[in-house]
């Protein structure tokens, strides 16, 4: 999780706000996301992942709601946000998320909830989801930047 921050900061160090808001994912044409939309998505879903993990610790088999990430991008106007601010907010959130997982005791890893798409969802699954999600979107950002 912490390596995601370093990787993103390395990839985005010289990316201008103009580039971050104008180039779109070539795999999705005109509807593809921009770099800043991806960073905002990572930031917001980091909070969602952490919220779900906290619920696993405090509730018995909580049922998680489904999130429409496309709707969130429009509703929260991701492409109008500042890349550096979004990246800094992701950094702050990610540090909190990593600290949360690192502090778990052995018995807490056995708890679970119910994911809207995956069914039973353990704390291990929550941790793996963050890492896989990061990798997919880091690849997406590099694809956008390469055009």
Secondary structure by P-SEA (a helix, b strand, c coil): caaaaaaaaaaaccccccccccccccccccccccaaaaaaaaaaaaaaaaaaaaaaacccbbbbbbbcaaaaaaaaccccccaaaaaaaaaaaaaaaaaaaaacccccccbbbbbcccccccaaaaaaaaaaaaaaaaaaaaaaaac
